[in-house]
């Protein structure tokens, strides 16, 4: 039974080796951004060389893209072999065309704006949640105020301490409700402002 398990495990490993390969991509100089998509996607943490991609060997041809400021952009197409590891080394050439250098700078600027846009959009969730929480608190305070008002209206002794206590409690809940509602509106305004900034940066 033990030998059968080892045999089946070995067969599974060999089959996996035939269907997947590790594509090792290296460049000189190193730290070039590498992507299997084009154009390079805006990311706060782009993949850089040396980098390893696990790829199915069913795809005979693989295309990837290299980008490094100050160097020529590269679109590389390689034919994968059905072996556990495929290695690719690319020598990057300095970019001398001023127009292309300006395009690289513009790309980096736009990508930086888009990255910050996504960050701000994610952070804007917090004031939205706070706005909802404050709105819920306001509703609870107004609900308590209505209960105190109802009890005060039912009281026969309008000069008693209990009656005055109900009125004081009513005013307290109303003030707390107004305060929570104001905070909810401020938080909502902050969230809308952040989304507006996010949209301006993205586009």
N, C-alpha and C positions, 0 to 999 in steps of 0.2 A: 504493500500500500504506500509506503514511504517512497519507494522508487518511482511508482506511478505518479505521485504528486510532483516529484522533482522533474519527471519527464514532461508533464503537462505544463509546468511553470516555464521550462526551457522552451517549449514550443510557443507559448504565449509571448515570451520575450523576443524570440526570433521573428514572430509575426509582427510585433510592434516595431521592431527594428526595420522591417521591410516597408512599413507604411509611414513612418515618421523619421525625420532627420533633423539634426541640430545644425542650423546655418550660422556659422561664425563669421561676423563681418568686422573687419579691422581696417583702419585708415592711418595714413600718415599725412599730416599730423593727426593725433587722436582727438577725441571729444567732438567729432563731427556728428551732427544730428542725423539720425537714420530713421526712415519710415517706410512701411510697405504701402502707404497710401500717398496719393498726390492730389493737391498740394499738401505740404506738411501741415498737420493739424495744430491749431493753437493749443498749447499745453504749458502748464506751469512747470512741468518736469519732463521735458522731452527725452526720448531715448537717445543715448550717445554711444559712439564707438569707443572701445570694442563692445559689441553687443551680440547676443545669441538669440535666434528665433527658432522655435520648434515648428516645423512645417511638414505638412503631409507630402510624401513623395509622389502622390497621385498628380501633383502639379509639376510637370516636367520643367516648365520655365517659371522663374520667379523674377519679378522686377522690384527693385527698391530704390530709394532716393536718398541722396546725401546732401547735407547743407551745412556749411561752415562759413561764417562771415569772413570776407576777405579772400575766399577761395571759390573756384568755379563750382556751380551746382552740378551734381552728377545724377544721371538716371542710369542705373546698371541693371542689366538682364543677365541672369545666370541659369545654366541648365543643371538641375540637381541630379546627383548620383544616388542610387539606392544603397547608401552606406550610412552608418550611424552619425557621421559628422562630415559636413561640407565646409570648406574654408575659403573665404574670399578676402583678399587684401587689395585696397585701393589707394593709390598715391594721388593726393589732391594737388591740383595746380593752382597757384595764386591767380586771383582775378585782377586783370589790369584795365578792363573796360569800365570807365567811370560811370556810364549809364547803368550797367549791371550792378556796380557797387551801390549806386543810389537806390536801385530796386531792392537790393538786400536790406539796406538801412530802412527803407519804407516798409518792407515786409516785417522786420523786427519791431518797428514802431507799432504797426497795426496789430501784430500778434500780442504785444505787451498790453495794448488797450483791450483786446478781446479777453485776455487772461484776467485782467483786473475787472472787466465787466462781469465775467462769470463769478468771480469771488464776491463782488458787491451784491450780485443777485442772490447768491447763497446766503450771505449775511443778512439780507433784507427779510429773510424768513423770521428772524428773531423779533424785530419790531412788529411784524404781522401777528405773531403769537402773543406778544405782550398786549397788543391792541385788543385781541380777542379775550385775553384774560381780564384786562381792565373793564371791558364791556360786560363780561359776566359778573364781575364784582359790583359794577354799578347796578345791574339788574337785581342782584341779591340785596343790596342796600335799599333800593327803592321798594322792593317787596317787603322788607322789614318795616320800612317807614309806613307803608300802607296798612300793615297789621297794627302798628302802634296807633295810627290815626283812627282805625276802626274801633279799637278798644277805648280810645279817648271819647269817641262819639257815643259809645254805649254807656259811658260812665254817668252816673246821676249826680255825683258830688263834684262839681266843677271847681270847687275851692280846696279840695283835698290835696295832700302831698302826692298821693298816687296819681291823680289826674295830671298834676304838674310834671311828675316823673315821666308819664306817657308822652306829654308834649315835648319835653326835653329830648327824650329818646327819638321821637319822630324827627325833630330838627337835626339831631346828630346823624341819623341814617340818611336824611336828605343831603346834608353837607358831604358826607362820605360818598354818596352816590354821585353827586355833582363832581367831586374831585376825581373819582374813578373814571367818569365819562370824559372829563377833560384829558386825563392821562391817556385814555383810549384814542382820542382824536389826535393827540400829539404823536403817539406811537404810529398810528395809521399814516399820518402826514410824513413822518420820518421814513416809513417803509416805501411810500409812493415816491418820495424824493430820491431814495437810494435806487429804486428801479428806474427812475428817469435818468439818473447819472449812468447807470449800467447800460441803458439803451443808447445814450449819446456816445459812450466809449466804444460800444460794439460796432455801431454803424458810422 
